[in-house]
Amino acid sequence: MSRPRSQAEYLARLVPPSVAGLNRRSLLAGAAGTGALLGTGLLAGCGGSDSDSGAGSKTVSLGSNASDPTPKDVLAKVTAGFQSSSGIQVAVNTVDHNTFQENINNYLQGKPDDVFTWFAGYRMRFFAAKGLAGDVSDVWGKLSGYSDAFKKASTGDDGKQYFVPMSYYPWAVFYRKSVWQQHGYQVPKTLDDLNTLGAQMKKDGLNPIAFADKDGWPAMGTFDILNLRINGYQFHVDLMAGKEAWTSDKVKKVFDTWAGLLPLHQPDALGRTWQEAAQSLQQKKSGMYLLGLFVAQQFNNDEQDDIDFFTFPEVDSTIGAKALDAPIDGYMMARKPKSEANAKKLLEYIGGVDAANITVKNDPGTLVANTGADTSGYTALKKKAAELVGSATEIAQFLDRDTRPDFASTVIIPALQQFIKNPKDIGGLLTSVENQKKSIFTS
């Protein structure tokens, strides 16, 4: 394929008009400023032909969505460790995180890399069921240090494993200890407490809650936690699976509650990335931020001890505040990798203790899944995060991982952005979502 003259032209070639999703407009926006989309990049596909066995090869390709500096650096160190121990060279093809997700279906149906980054839970099972991922059950036979919960999260509907977990992180409300000590803020236990705290932060000249949704997915975390707190875990899971109606009073209550909280959120969220919102917390301009533990990546090393968090407060005392989002990140294998043997060797290394130890040392924003890792170097923040996940009664994977990818991208992202822009017509919005859900889940 000849090299396109611009990133816009490149994406236009890759995404035909018939592709469902946020389509070219959002893809182009999501890829703005990304220098990863090269002619040999991931979306072009680096896998071999179906007849290419890769026998005797000393290379393996890895498609990565780790485009932010910290995770990109961690992956580089992990693959360097694998190369050193195995003698197999790893060609890492990094693509902007959002662009990777939005193009994953086309990518996997083309000639994907041998191994690729992806997520546990529904989104893994979805592609495994479609025959777009390789069975790695034999790799699991060589792994140790994983709980039954992690193995379950890596297992497809057919009982085989298609995923190797690397790291996970809880979503919680983060804040700077020094800011809270300065103003005498206390951790809110209920929604009323949160509203009172937010009002005081406004008086003190802070944005109470840092907020961003330019990339479409961060607002899903707010929806998830409100639905978990208001309606409970099982309703949330059933709603994501298409079994409950978005027009129900239960869902309307979630959006009504959210609408009441929006005045506490940082304004103009649709023009801001999560990194920019995190930097407002880092710069002490915002009082708190509901996000994943990876928020720590936006803080300097000497600021890590100043970060703390609390789980989102209780809304309904009969439901409590024990459920949370704690997504699992890891790796999958293409259905027909150019070198299956090398791909499985890489996955075995990624799932081992050495790779976990490299991650512990280099990424302040994630927790490693392998319990055999040396976690003595965990910061106080990471230790507390691990304890939070350990104490959770139910763990969700995150909205766009717990439902169909096409529903998350084509319906939920624009719906949540529309709500943020205009929270007054909740009924009309949810009727639209429900109608589209019926069409997608029955297709």
Contacts in CASP RR format, 6 or more apart in sequence:
PFRMAT RR
TARGET T0000
AUTHOR 0000-0000-0000
METHOD contacts of the structure
MODEL  1
MSRPRSQAEYLARLVPPSVAGLNRRSLLAGAAGTGALLGTGLLAGCGGSD
SDSGAGSKTVSLGSNASDPTPKDVLAKVTAGFQSSSGIQVAVNTVDHNTF
QENINNYLQGKPDDVFTWFAGYRMRFFAAKGLAGDVSDVWGKLSGYSDAF
KKASTGDDGKQYFVPMSYYPWAVFYRKSVWQQHGYQVPKTLDDLNTLGAQ
MKKDGLNPIAFADKDGWPAMGTFDILNLRINGYQFHVDLMAGKEAWTSDK
VKKVFDTWAGLLPLHQPDALGRTWQEAAQSLQQKKSGMYLLGLFVAQQFN
NDEQDDIDFFTFPEVDSTIGAKALDAPIDGYMMARKPKSEANAKKLLEYI
GGVDAANITVKNDPGTLVANTGADTSGYTALKKKAAELVGSATEIAQFLD
RDTRPDFASTVIIPALQQFIKNPKDIGGLLTSVENQKKSIFTS
1 39 0 8 1.000
1 44 0 8 1.000
3 38 0 8 1.000
3 39 0 8 1.000
4 10 0 8 1.000
4 13 0 8 1.000
4 39 0 8 1.000
7 28 0 8 1.000
7 31 0 8 1.000
7 32 0 8 1.000
7 33 0 8 1.000
7 34 0 8 1.000
7 35 0 8 1.000
7 37 0 8 1.000
8 28 0 8 1.000
10 37 0 8 1.000
10 39 0 8 1.000
10 43 0 8 1.000
11 24 0 8 1.000
11 27 0 8 1.000
11 28 0 8 1.000
11 31 0 8 1.000
11 37 0 8 1.000
11 99 0 8 1.000
12 24 0 8 1.000
12 28 0 8 1.000
14 43 0 8 1.000
14 44 0 8 1.000
14 103 0 8 1.000
14 106 0 8 1.000
15 23 0 8 1.000
15 24 0 8 1.000
15 27 0 8 1.000
15 103 0 8 1.000
15 106 0 8 1.000
17 23 0 8 1.000
19 105 0 8 1.000
19 106 0 8 1.000
20 406 0 8 1.000
20 409 0 8 1.000
20 410 0 8 1.000
21 102 0 8 1.000
21 406 0 8 1.000
21 409 0 8 1.000
21 410 0 8 1.000
22 102 0 8 1.000
22 409 0 8 1.000
22 410 0 8 1.000
22 413 0 8 1.000
22 414 0 8 1.000
26 102 0 8 1.000
26 413 0 8 1.000
27 99 0 8 1.000
27 102 0 8 1.000
27 103 0 8 1.000
30 96 0 8 1.000
30 98 0 8 1.000
30 99 0 8 1.000
30 102 0 8 1.000
30 215 0 8 1.000
31 37 0 8 1.000
31 96 0 8 1.000
31 98 0 8 1.000
31 99 0 8 1.000
34 67 0 8 1.000
34 95 0 8 1.000
34 96 0 8 1.000
34 99 0 8 1.000
35 96 0 8 1.000
36 42 0 8 1.000
36 67 0 8 1.000
36 93 0 8 1.000
36 94 0 8 1.000
36 95 0 8 1.000
36 96 0 8 1.000
37 43 0 8 1.000
37 95 0 8 1.000
37 96 0 8 1.000
37 99 0 8 1.000
40 46 0 8 1.000
40 93 0 8 1.000
41 93 0 8 1.000
41 95 0 8 1.000
42 63 0 8 1.000
42 64 0 8 1.000
42 93 0 8 1.000
42 94 0 8 1.000
42 95 0 8 1.000
42 100 0 8 1.000
42 107 0 8 1.000
42 112 0 8 1.000
42 113 0 8 1.000
42 116 0 8 1.000
43 95 0 8 1.000
43 99 0 8 1.000
43 100 0 8 1.000
43 103 0 8 1.000
43 106 0 8 1.000
43 107 0 8 1.000
45 93 0 8 1.000
45 107 0 8 1.000
45 110 0 8 1.000
45 111 0 8 1.000
45 112 0 8 1.000
45 113 0 8 1.000
46 61 0 8 1.000
46 63 0 8 1.000
46 91 0 8 1.000
46 93 0 8 1.000
46 111 0 8 1.000
46 112 0 8 1.000
46 113 0 8 1.000
47 61 0 8 1.000
47 111 0 8 1.000
47 112 0 8 1.000
47 113 0 8 1.000
47 114 0 8 1.000
47 334 0 8 1.000
47 337 0 8 1.000
47 338 0 8 1.000
48 111 0 8 1.000
48 336 0 8 1.000
48 338 0 8 1.000
49 111 0 8 1.000
50 336 0 8 1.000
52 338 0 8 1.000
53 339 0 8 1.000
53 340 0 8 1.000
54 338 0 8 1.000
54 339 0 8 1.000
54 342 0 8 1.000
55 339 0 8 1.000
56 339 0 8 1.000
57 338 0 8 1.000
57 339 0 8 1.000
57 342 0 8 1.000
58 87 0 8 1.000
58 88 0 8 1.000
58 89 0 8 1.000
58 342 0 8 1.000
59 88 0 8 1.000
59 89 0 8 1.000
59 90 0 8 1.000
59 91 0 8 1.000
59 339 0 8 1.000
59 342 0 8 1.000
60 88 0 8 1.000
60 89 0 8 1.000
60 90 0 8 1.000
60 91 0 8 1.000
60 114 0 8 1.000
60 115 0 8 1.000
60 337 0 8 1.000
60 338 0 8 1.000
60 339 0 8 1.000
60 342 0 8 1.000
60 343 0 8 1.000
60 345 0 8 1.000
60 346 0 8 1.000
61 90 0 8 1.000
61 91 0 8 1.000
61 92 0 8 1.000
61 93 0 8 1.000
61 113 0 8 1.000
61 114 0 8 1.000
61 115 0 8 1.000
61 338 0 8 1.000
62 75 0 8 1.000
62 79 0 8 1.000
62 90 0 8 1.000
62 91 0 8 1.000
62 92 0 8 1.000
62 93 0 8 1.000
62 113 0 8 1.000
62 114 0 8 1.000
62 115 0 8 1.000
62 116 0 8 1.000
62 117 0 8 1.000
62 331 0 8 1.000
62 346 0 8 1.000
63 92 0 8 1.000
63 93 0 8 1.000
63 94 0 8 1.000
63 95 0 8 1.000
63 112 0 8 1.000
63 113 0 8 1.000
63 115 0 8 1.000
63 116 0 8 1.000
63 117 0 8 1.000
64 72 0 8 1.000
64 75 0 8 1.000
64 92 0 8 1.000
64 93 0 8 1.000
64 94 0 8 1.000
64 95 0 8 1.000
64 100 0 8 1.000
64 116 0 8 1.000
64 117 0 8 1.000
65 94 0 8 1.000
65 95 0 8 1.000
65 96 0 8 1.000
65 97 0 8 1.000
65 100 0 8 1.000
65 101 0 8 1.000
65 117 0 8 1.000
66 72 0 8 1.000
66 74 0 8 1.000
66 75 0 8 1.000
66 94 0 8 1.000
66 97 0 8 1.000
66 117 0 8 1.000
67 94 0 8 1.000
67 95 0 8 1.000
67 96 0 8 1.000
67 97 0 8 1.000
67 100 0 8 1.000
68 97 0 8 1.000
68 275 0 8 1.000
68 297 0 8 1.000
69 297 0 8 1.000
70 297 0 8 1.000
70 362 0 8 1.000
70 363 0 8 1.000
70 364 0 8 1.000
70 365 0 8 1.000
71 294 0 8 1.000
71 297 0 8 1.000
71 363 0 8 1.000
71 366 0 8 1.000
72 94 0 8 1.000
73 362 0 8 1.000
74 358 0 8 1.000
74 359 0 8 1.000
74 362 0 8 1.000
74 363 0 8 1.000
75 92 0 8 1.000
76 92 0 8 1.000
77 358 0 8 1.000
77 362 0 8 1.000
78 349 0 8 1.000
78 350 0 8 1.000
78 355 0 8 1.000
78 358 0 8 1.000
78 359 0 8 1.000
79 90 0 8 1.000
79 92 0 8 1.000
79 346 0 8 1.000
81 349 0 8 1.000
81 354 0 8 1.000
81 355 0 8 1.000
81 358 0 8 1.000
82 88 0 8 1.000
82 90 0 8 1.000
82 345 0 8 1.000
82 346 0 8 1.000
82 349 0 8 1.000
82 350 0 8 1.000
82 355 0 8 1.000
83 89 0 8 1.000
83 90 0 8 1.000
85 349 0 8 1.000
85 354 0 8 1.000
86 345 0 8 1.000
86 349 0 8 1.000
88 342 0 8 1.000
88 345 0 8 1.000
88 346 0 8 1.000
90 346 0 8 1.000
91 113 0 8 1.000
93 113 0 8 1.000
95 103 0 8 1.000
98 215 0 8 1.000
98 216 0 8 1.000
98 217 0 8 1.000
100 107 0 8 1.000
100 117 0 8 1.000
101 400 0 8 1.000
101 405 0 8 1.000
101 409 0 8 1.000
102 409 0 8 1.000
104 118 0 8 1.000
104 127 0 8 1.000
104 405 0 8 1.000
105 405 0 8 1.000
105 406 0 8 1.000
107 116 0 8 1.000
108 116 0 8 1.000
108 127 0 8 1.000
108 132 0 8 1.000
108 133 0 8 1.000
108 334 0 8 1.000
108 335 0 8 1.000
109 132 0 8 1.000
112 334 0 8 1.000
113 334 0 8 1.000
114 333 0 8 1.000
114 334 0 8 1.000
114 337 0 8 1.000
114 338 0 8 1.000
114 339 0 8 1.000
114 340 0 8 1.000
114 342 0 8 1.000
114 343 0 8 1.000
114 346 0 8 1.000
115 331 0 8 1.000
115 332 0 8 1.000
115 333 0 8 1.000
115 334 0 8 1.000
115 337 0 8 1.000
115 343 0 8 1.000
115 346 0 8 1.000
115 347 0 8 1.000
116 331 0 8 1.000
116 332 0 8 1.000
116 333 0 8 1.000
116 334 0 8 1.000
117 329 0 8 1.000
117 330 0 8 1.000
117 331 0 8 1.000
118 124 0 8 1.000
118 127 0 8 1.000
118 163 0 8 1.000
118 329 0 8 1.000
118 330 0 8 1.000
118 331 0 8 1.000
118 332 0 8 1.000
119 327 0 8 1.000
119 328 0 8 1.000
119 329 0 8 1.000
119 330 0 8 1.000
119 397 0 8 1.000
119 398 0 8 1.000
119 401 0 8 1.000
120 150 0 8 1.000
120 153 0 8 1.000
120 154 0 8 1.000
120 163 0 8 1.000
120 165 0 8 1.000
120 327 0 8 1.000
120 328 0 8 1.000
120 329 0 8 1.000
120 330 0 8 1.000
120 397 0 8 1.000
120 401 0 8 1.000
121 153 0 8 1.000
121 163 0 8 1.000
121 328 0 8 1.000
121 397 0 8 1.000
121 401 0 8 1.000
121 402 0 8 1.000
122 240 0 8 1.000
122 241 0 8 1.000
122 397 0 8 1.000
122 401 0 8 1.000
122 402 0 8 1.000
122 403 0 8 1.000
122 404 0 8 1.000
123 397 0 8 1.000
123 400 0 8 1.000
123 401 0 8 1.000
123 405 0 8 1.000
124 133 0 8 1.000
124 153 0 8 1.000
124 154 0 8 1.000
124 156 0 8 1.000
124 162 0 8 1.000
124 163 0 8 1.000
124 332 0 8 1.000
125 156 0 8 1.000
125 157 0 8 1.000
125 162 0 8 1.000
126 404 0 8 1.000
126 405 0 8 1.000
127 133 0 8 1.000
127 162 0 8 1.000
127 332 0 8 1.000
128 134 0 8 1.000
128 156 0 8 1.000
128 157 0 8 1.000
128 158 0 8 1.000
128 160 0 8 1.000
128 162 0 8 1.000
129 156 0 8 1.000
129 157 0 8 1.000
129 158 0 8 1.000
131 335 0 8 1.000
132 335 0 8 1.000
133 162 0 8 1.000
133 332 0 8 1.000
133 333 0 8 1.000
133 334 0 8 1.000
133 335 0 8 1.000
134 162 0 8 1.000
134 332 0 8 1.000
134 333 0 8 1.000
134 334 0 8 1.000
134 335 0 8 1.000
134 337 0 8 1.000
135 160 0 8 1.000
135 161 0 8 1.000
135 162 0 8 1.000
136 161 0 8 1.000
136 162 0 8 1.000
136 163 0 8 1.000
136 164 0 8 1.000
136 332 0 8 1.000
136 333 0 8 1.000
136 344 0 8 1.000
136 347 0 8 1.000
137 160 0 8 1.000
137 161 0 8 1.000
138 344 0 8 1.000
139 161 0 8 1.000
139 164 0 8 1.000
139 344 0 8 1.000
139 347 0 8 1.000
139 348 0 8 1.000
140 151 0 8 1.000
140 154 0 8 1.000
140 161 0 8 1.000
140 164 0 8 1.000
142 348 0 8 1.000
143 164 0 8 1.000
143 348 0 8 1.000
143 351 0 8 1.000
143 352 0 8 1.000
144 372 0 8 1.000
145 370 0 8 1.000
145 371 0 8 1.000
145 372 0 8 1.000
146 165 0 8 1.000
146 369 0 8 1.000
146 370 0 8 1.000
146 371 0 8 1.000
147 371 0 8 1.000
149 395 0 8 1.000
150 165 0 8 1.000
150 328 0 8 1.000
150 369 0 8 1.000
151 161 0 8 1.000
153 163 0 8 1.000
153 165 0 8 1.000
153 328 0 8 1.000
153 397 0 8 1.000
154 161 0 8 1.000
154 162 0 8 1.000
154 163 0 8 1.000
154 164 0 8 1.000
154 165 0 8 1.000
155 161 0 8 1.000
155 162 0 8 1.000
155 163 0 8 1.000
156 162 0 8 1.000
162 332 0 8 1.000
162 333 0 8 1.000
163 330 0 8 1.000
163 331 0 8 1.000
163 332 0 8 1.000
164 330 0 8 1.000
164 331 0 8 1.000
164 332 0 8 1.000
164 347 0 8 1.000
164 350 0 8 1.000
164 351 0 8 1.000
165 328 0 8 1.000
165 329 0 8 1.000
165 330 0 8 1.000
165 351 0 8 1.000
165 369 0 8 1.000
165 370 0 8 1.000
166 329 0 8 1.000
166 330 0 8 1.000
166 331 0 8 1.000
166 350 0 8 1.000
166 351 0 8 1.000
166 355 0 8 1.000
166 356 0 8 1.000
166 359 0 8 1.000
166 368 0 8 1.000
166 369 0 8 1.000
167 328 0 8 1.000
167 329 0 8 1.000
167 330 0 8 1.000
167 359 0 8 1.000
167 363 0 8 1.000
167 366 0 8 1.000
167 367 0 8 1.000
167 368 0 8 1.000
167 369 0 8 1.000
168 326 0 8 1.000
168 327 0 8 1.000
168 328 0 8 1.000
168 329 0 8 1.000
168 366 0 8 1.000
168 367 0 8 1.000
168 369 0 8 1.000
168 389 0 8 1.000
169 292 0 8 1.000
169 293 0 8 1.000
169 294 0 8 1.000
169 326 0 8 1.000
169 327 0 8 1.000
169 329 0 8 1.000
169 365 0 8 1.000
169 366 0 8 1.000
169 367 0 8 1.000
169 385 0 8 1.000
170 292 0 8 1.000
170 293 0 8 1.000
170 324 0 8 1.000
170 325 0 8 1.000
170 326 0 8 1.000
170 385 0 8 1.000
170 388 0 8 1.000
170 389 0 8 1.000
170 392 0 8 1.000
171 221 0 8 1.000
171 224 0 8 1.000
171 225 0 8 1.000
171 290 0 8 1.000
171 291 0 8 1.000
171 292 0 8 1.000
171 293 0 8 1.000
171 324 0 8 1.000
171 325 0 8 1.000
171 326 0 8 1.000
171 327 0 8 1.000
171 398 0 8 1.000
172 290 0 8 1.000
172 292 0 8 1.000
172 293 0 8 1.000
172 309 0 8 1.000
172 310 0 8 1.000
172 311 0 8 1.000
172 312 0 8 1.000
172 324 0 8 1.000
172 385 0 8 1.000
172 388 0 8 1.000
173 288 0 8 1.000
173 289 0 8 1.000
173 290 0 8 1.000
173 309 0 8 1.000
173 310 0 8 1.000
173 311 0 8 1.000
173 312 0 8 1.000
174 281 0 8 1.000
174 288 0 8 1.000
174 289 0 8 1.000
174 290 0 8 1.000
174 291 0 8 1.000
174 292 0 8 1.000
174 295 0 8 1.000
174 307 0 8 1.000
174 308 0 8 1.000
174 309 0 8 1.000
175 185 0 8 1.000
175 281 0 8 1.000
175 287 0 8 1.000
175 288 0 8 1.000
175 289 0 8 1.000
175 307 0 8 1.000
175 308 0 8 1.000
175 309 0 8 1.000
175 310 0 8 1.000
176 281 0 8 1.000
176 282 0 8 1.000
176 284 0 8 1.000
176 287 0 8 1.000
176 303 0 8 1.000
176 306 0 8 1.000
176 307 0 8 1.000
176 308 0 8 1.000
177 306 0 8 1.000
177 307 0 8 1.000
177 308 0 8 1.000
178 284 0 8 1.000
178 306 0 8 1.000
179 185 0 8 1.000
179 206 0 8 1.000
179 284 0 8 1.000
179 287 0 8 1.000
180 287 0 8 1.000
180 308 0 8 1.000
183 200 0 8 1.000
183 201 0 8 1.000
183 204 0 8 1.000
185 197 0 8 1.000
185 200 0 8 1.000
185 201 0 8 1.000
186 193 0 8 1.000
186 197 0 8 1.000
187 310 0 8 1.000
188 194 0 8 1.000
188 196 0 8 1.000
188 197 0 8 1.000
188 310 0 8 1.000
188 313 0 8 1.000
189 313 0 8 1.000
189 314 0 8 1.000
190 313 0 8 1.000
190 314 0 8 1.000
190 315 0 8 1.000
191 229 0 8 1.000
191 257 0 8 1.000
191 313 0 8 1.000
191 314 0 8 1.000
191 315 0 8 1.000
193 313 0 8 1.000
194 261 0 8 1.000
194 313 0 8 1.000
195 261 0 8 1.000
195 264 0 8 1.000
197 208 0 8 1.000
198 208 0 8 1.000
198 209 0 8 1.000
198 264 0 8 1.000
199 208 0 8 1.000
199 264 0 8 1.000
201 207 0 8 1.000
201 208 0 8 1.000
201 264 0 8 1.000
201 287 0 8 1.000
201 288 0 8 1.000
202 208 0 8 1.000
202 264 0 8 1.000
206 284 0 8 1.000
206 285 0 8 1.000
206 286 0 8 1.000
206 287 0 8 1.000
207 265 0 8 1.000
207 266 0 8 1.000
207 267 0 8 1.000
207 280 0 8 1.000
207 285 0 8 1.000
207 286 0 8 1.000
207 287 0 8 1.000
208 264 0 8 1.000
208 265 0 8 1.000
208 286 0 8 1.000
208 287 0 8 1.000
208 288 0 8 1.000
209 261 0 8 1.000
209 264 0 8 1.000
209 265 0 8 1.000
209 266 0 8 1.000
209 286 0 8 1.000
209 287 0 8 1.000
209 288 0 8 1.000
209 289 0 8 1.000
209 290 0 8 1.000
210 266 0 8 1.000
210 277 0 8 1.000
210 278 0 8 1.000
210 280 0 8 1.000
210 281 0 8 1.000
210 286 0 8 1.000
210 287 0 8 1.000
210 288 0 8 1.000
210 289 0 8 1.000
210 291 0 8 1.000
211 218 0 8 1.000
211 265 0 8 1.000
211 266 0 8 1.000
211 269 0 8 1.000
211 272 0 8 1.000
211 277 0 8 1.000
211 289 0 8 1.000
212 218 0 8 1.000
212 266 0 8 1.000
212 269 0 8 1.000
212 271 0 8 1.000
212 272 0 8 1.000
212 273 0 8 1.000
212 274 0 8 1.000
212 276 0 8 1.000
212 277 0 8 1.000
213 219 0 8 1.000
213 269 0 8 1.000
213 270 0 8 1.000
213 271 0 8 1.000
213 272 0 8 1.000
213 416 0 8 1.000
213 417 0 8 1.000
213 420 0 8 1.000
214 269 0 8 1.000
214 270 0 8 1.000
214 271 0 8 1.000
214 272 0 8 1.000
214 273 0 8 1.000
215 273 0 8 1.000
215 274 0 8 1.000
216 413 0 8 1.000
216 416 0 8 1.000
216 417 0 8 1.000
217 399 0 8 1.000
217 400 0 8 1.000
217 413 0 8 1.000
218 274 0 8 1.000
218 277 0 8 1.000
218 291 0 8 1.000
219 269 0 8 1.000
219 416 0 8 1.000
219 417 0 8 1.000
219 420 0 8 1.000
220 398 0 8 1.000
220 399 0 8 1.000
220 400 0 8 1.000
220 408 0 8 1.000
220 412 0 8 1.000
220 413 0 8 1.000
220 416 0 8 1.000
221 290 0 8 1.000
221 325 0 8 1.000
221 398 0 8 1.000
221 399 0 8 1.000
222 258 0 8 1.000
222 290 0 8 1.000
223 254 0 8 1.000
223 258 0 8 1.000
223 399 0 8 1.000
223 416 0 8 1.000
224 236 0 8 1.000
224 325 0 8 1.000
224 396 0 8 1.000
224 398 0 8 1.000
224 399 0 8 1.000
225 290 0 8 1.000
225 312 0 8 1.000
225 324 0 8 1.000
225 325 0 8 1.000
226 254 0 8 1.000
226 257 0 8 1.000
226 258 0 8 1.000
226 315 0 8 1.000
227 235 0 8 1.000
227 236 0 8 1.000
227 239 0 8 1.000
227 251 0 8 1.000
227 254 0 8 1.000
228 236 0 8 1.000
228 319 0 8 1.000
228 323 0 8 1.000
228 324 0 8 1.000
228 325 0 8 1.000
228 394 0 8 1.000
228 396 0 8 1.000
229 312 0 8 1.000
229 313 0 8 1.000
229 314 0 8 1.000
229 315 0 8 1.000
229 316 0 8 1.000
229 319 0 8 1.000
229 320 0 8 1.000
229 321 0 8 1.000
229 323 0 8 1.000
230 250 0 8 1.000
230 253 0 8 1.000
230 254 0 8 1.000
230 257 0 8 1.000
230 315 0 8 1.000
230 316 0 8 1.000
230 319 0 8 1.000
231 239 0 8 1.000
231 250 0 8 1.000
231 251 0 8 1.000
231 253 0 8 1.000
231 254 0 8 1.000
231 319 0 8 1.000
232 319 0 8 1.000
232 323 0 8 1.000
232 394 0 8 1.000
233 323 0 8 1.000
233 393 0 8 1.000
233 394 0 8 1.000
233 396 0 8 1.000
235 244 0 8 1.000
235 250 0 8 1.000
236 323 0 8 1.000
236 396 0 8 1.000
236 402 0 8 1.000
237 396 0 8 1.000
237 402 0 8 1.000
238 244 0 8 1.000
239 246 0 8 1.000
239 251 0 8 1.000
240 399 0 8 1.000
240 402 0 8 1.000
240 403 0 8 1.000
241 402 0 8 1.000
241 403 0 8 1.000
242 403 0 8 1.000
242 437 0 8 1.000
242 441 0 8 1.000
244 250 0 8 1.000
244 251 0 8 1.000
245 251 0 8 1.000
245 434 0 8 1.000
246 430 0 8 1.000
246 433 0 8 1.000
246 434 0 8 1.000
246 437 0 8 1.000
247 427 0 8 1.000
247 430 0 8 1.000
247 431 0 8 1.000
247 434 0 8 1.000
251 430 0 8 1.000
252 426 0 8 1.000
252 427 0 8 1.000
252 430 0 8 1.000
255 419 0 8 1.000
255 423 0 8 1.000
255 426 0 8 1.000
255 429 0 8 1.000
255 430 0 8 1.000
256 426 0 8 1.000
257 315 0 8 1.000
258 419 0 8 1.000
258 423 0 8 1.000
259 419 0 8 1.000
259 423 0 8 1.000
259 426 0 8 1.000
262 420 0 8 1.000
262 423 0 8 1.000
266 272 0 8 1.000
266 277 0 8 1.000
266 280 0 8 1.000
266 286 0 8 1.000
269 277 0 8 1.000
269 420 0 8 1.000
270 417 0 8 1.000
270 420 0 8 1.000
270 421 0 8 1.000
274 291 0 8 1.000
275 298 0 8 1.000
277 286 0 8 1.000
277 289 0 8 1.000
277 291 0 8 1.000
278 289 0 8 1.000
278 291 0 8 1.000
278 295 0 8 1.000
278 297 0 8 1.000
278 298 0 8 1.000
278 299 0 8 1.000
279 298 0 8 1.000
280 286 0 8 1.000
281 287 0 8 1.000
281 288 0 8 1.000
281 289 0 8 1.000
281 295 0 8 1.000
281 298 0 8 1.000
282 298 0 8 1.000
282 299 0 8 1.000
282 300 0 8 1.000
282 303 0 8 1.000
289 295 0 8 1.000
290 312 0 8 1.000
292 325 0 8 1.000
293 365 0 8 1.000
293 366 0 8 1.000
293 367 0 8 1.000
293 381 0 8 1.000
293 382 0 8 1.000
293 385 0 8 1.000
294 365 0 8 1.000
294 366 0 8 1.000
295 307 0 8 1.000
295 365 0 8 1.000
296 304 0 8 1.000
296 307 0 8 1.000
296 364 0 8 1.000
296 365 0 8 1.000
296 381 0 8 1.000
297 363 0 8 1.000
297 364 0 8 1.000
297 365 0 8 1.000
299 306 0 8 1.000
299 307 0 8 1.000
299 364 0 8 1.000
304 364 0 8 1.000
304 379 0 8 1.000
304 381 0 8 1.000
305 379 0 8 1.000
305 380 0 8 1.000
305 381 0 8 1.000
307 381 0 8 1.000
308 381 0 8 1.000
308 384 0 8 1.000
309 381 0 8 1.000
309 384 0 8 1.000
309 385 0 8 1.000
309 388 0 8 1.000
311 321 0 8 1.000
311 324 0 8 1.000
311 388 0 8 1.000
312 321 0 8 1.000
312 324 0 8 1.000
313 321 0 8 1.000
314 320 0 8 1.000
314 321 0 8 1.000
322 391 0 8 1.000
322 392 0 8 1.000
322 393 0 8 1.000
322 394 0 8 1.000
323 392 0 8 1.000
323 393 0 8 1.000
323 394 0 8 1.000
323 395 0 8 1.000
323 396 0 8 1.000
324 388 0 8 1.000
324 389 0 8 1.000
324 392 0 8 1.000
324 394 0 8 1.000
324 395 0 8 1.000
324 396 0 8 1.000
325 395 0 8 1.000
325 396 0 8 1.000
325 397 0 8 1.000
325 398 0 8 1.000
326 389 0 8 1.000
326 392 0 8 1.000
326 395 0 8 1.000
326 396 0 8 1.000
326 397 0 8 1.000
327 397 0 8 1.000
327 398 0 8 1.000
327 401 0 8 1.000
328 369 0 8 1.000
328 397 0 8 1.000
329 366 0 8 1.000
330 350 0 8 1.000
331 346 0 8 1.000
331 347 0 8 1.000
331 350 0 8 1.000
333 340 0 8 1.000
333 343 0 8 1.000
333 344 0 8 1.000
333 347 0 8 1.000
334 343 0 8 1.000
337 343 0 8 1.000
349 355 0 8 1.000
351 369 0 8 1.000
351 370 0 8 1.000
352 370 0 8 1.000
353 370 0 8 1.000
353 372 0 8 1.000
353 373 0 8 1.000
356 368 0 8 1.000
356 369 0 8 1.000
356 370 0 8 1.000
356 372 0 8 1.000
356 373 0 8 1.000
357 373 0 8 1.000
357 374 0 8 1.000
359 366 0 8 1.000
359 368 0 8 1.000
359 373 0 8 1.000
360 368 0 8 1.000
360 373 0 8 1.000
360 374 0 8 1.000
360 375 0 8 1.000
360 377 0 8 1.000
360 378 0 8 1.000
361 377 0 8 1.000
364 379 0 8 1.000
364 381 0 8 1.000
364 382 0 8 1.000
365 382 0 8 1.000
367 378 0 8 1.000
367 382 0 8 1.000
367 385 0 8 1.000
367 386 0 8 1.000
367 389 0 8 1.000
368 375 0 8 1.000
375 382 0 8 1.000
375 383 0 8 1.000
375 386 0 8 1.000
378 386 0 8 1.000
389 395 0 8 1.000
396 402 0 8 1.000
399 408 0 8 1.000
399 412 0 8 1.000
400 408 0 8 1.000
400 409 0 8 1.000
400 412 0 8 1.000
403 412 0 8 1.000
404 440 0 8 1.000
404 441 0 8 1.000
406 440 0 8 1.000
407 436 0 8 1.000
407 437 0 8 1.000
407 440 0 8 1.000
407 441 0 8 1.000
410 436 0 8 1.000
410 440 0 8 1.000
411 433 0 8 1.000
411 436 0 8 1.000
411 437 0 8 1.000
411 440 0 8 1.000
412 433 0 8 1.000
415 429 0 8 1.000
415 432 0 8 1.000
415 433 0 8 1.000
418 429 0 8 1.000
419 426 0 8 1.000
419 429 0 8 1.000
END
